[in-house]
Amino acid sequence: MTNAKILVVEDEAIVAKDLEYRLIKFGYTVPAIASSGEEAINKAVEICPDLVLMDIKLKGSMDGIEAAQEIYKRLDIPVIYLTAYADENTFKRAKITEPFGYLLKPFKERELQINIEITLIKHGLEKQLKGNRKWLDALLRSIGDGVIASDLQELIIFMNPVAENLTGWKEEEACGRNSSEIFNIANAETHNTVESPIVKVLQGGTIVELPVGTILITKDGAEIPIDDSAAPIKDDKNNITGAVLVFRDITERKRAIEARQKQIEQEQLVVQWEKINQLKNDFLNLVSHELRSPLSNMKVMIQMIRLSITTEEAKRYLELMESECDRELGLINDLLDLQRLETSSYPVITPDALLLQQWLPWVIEPFQIRVQEHQQTLQINLPSNLPSLFSDVISLERILVELLNNACKYTPTGGEIVLSVNHNPSEALAKIIITISNSAEIPVTELPRIFEKFYRVPNADIWNQGGSGLGLPIVQGLVEQLQGNIQVESSNGWTTFTLTLTDL
């Protein structure tokens, strides 16, 4: 290595000048000469030479060995000792400082040149190796996976921070311990110990992967699902010198897989449910048609028979048969309406201006006779300034009829039914609030189920009329179609349905 800068440390001026002459002759430069240990350190810091030729016996309190040790520690500059002393004690002290050469005076010129060249080359290679080691160490410590390396005896020689965090062991604690103690793995279901992949690698010399469902048992006993692979470490002659293990926490991946699997199952359930719903709808359409046709025909025939007979008893039975036909037809129609509401195939609403002040008494009128028959009272409270409502007349009429019908059936003899209407014109979107109350209380525990299909309040007096449990679900579906809201509450002997509507 020509042009290398060499610091000469020699307290004999003639010897120092001779060394300088020879070094320049070899093609090196000598930027400075020091005569003491302290001066040698200062000059080395100032000029940062490539190599130091150090005499051991120097003037001052610090000898060459102490100066060389300080220079190498501070600057990583190689040192060759040039000394006339070969005693065992001096040699032992010098050896501790790990010099790159030790030449006894007098020495041959060629011997000096060879030692300098070998030292420069060796130090360059060591410096490069140290740089590579630092780079590799930084890489291993910065990657997101845990890394553990072992020697041929399965003893830990390296762990990166991720491996420390996952295992719960610090590198300084783990180094020198058996890998199976640090990397303690088991089957997730059986908790049986799983053989360390490092052992398999050292035995087989091939890459080994962990079986599925492996957990890492940390130092404090926690369990972490992991996957990993282990590979042999080989020298330049392909001989195995150890093993390296790379592993990662797959908790989040497992959650993602489980979530995706659950999503797939839910999607499959949705598809199956849609198929079942379609079959149900097809069945209802078919059955409803097949049932309604004969019932309608029966009803017509009953009416014709009633016109042709005179016996009062026969007429009474025919009236009962006709009533039963009407009830069956009503049930079928309710089933069809509910099915259409659930599948969004109900007839399209047609909004129109509705004069509530005139229209509501007309809707209530048929129920006046019914409540009188059961000694009930039906009261209607309408404000004088009630505005019109832009809504679907057919749907709204069906809602009120179902709610009033429900109130009549569940109100005891002598009970009251009250229909009230309010509105708030001060709101940005004016609301019409219709309440229908009846003097019969529903248990609080039953209220959450009031709009369920086929649900009927237990032990309720329904005036010997059949109830299908479809009226209120139909009401709820129609209210949603009108973009309104319906609520029910029951207390102090009264049950109140509150219907909130706005213009469509």
Secondary structure, DSSP 8 states (H G I E B T S, - for coil): -TT-BEEEE-S-HHHHHHHHHHHHHHT-B---EESBHHHHHHHHHHH--SEEEEESS-BSS--HHHHHHHHHHHH---EEEEES---HHHHHHHHHT--SEEEESS--HHHHHHHHHHHHHHHHHHHHHHHHHHHHHHHHHHSSSEEEEEETTSBEEEE-HHHHHHHS--HHHHTTSBHHHHS-EEETTT--B---HHHHHHHH-S-EE--SSEEEE-TTS-EEEEEEEEEEEE-TTS-EEEEEEEEEE-HHHHHHHHHHHHHHHHHHHHHHHHHHHHHHHHHHHHHHHHHHHHHHHHHHHHHHHHHH---HHHHHHHHHHHHHHHHHHHHHHHHHHHHHHHTT-S----EEEE-HHHHHHHHHHHHHHHHHHTT-EEEEE--TT---EEEEHHHHHHHHHHHHHHHHHHS-TT-EEEEEEEEETTSSS-EEEEEEEES----GGGGGGTTSTT---TT---TT----S-HHHHHHHHHHHTT-EEEEEEETTEEEEEEEEE--
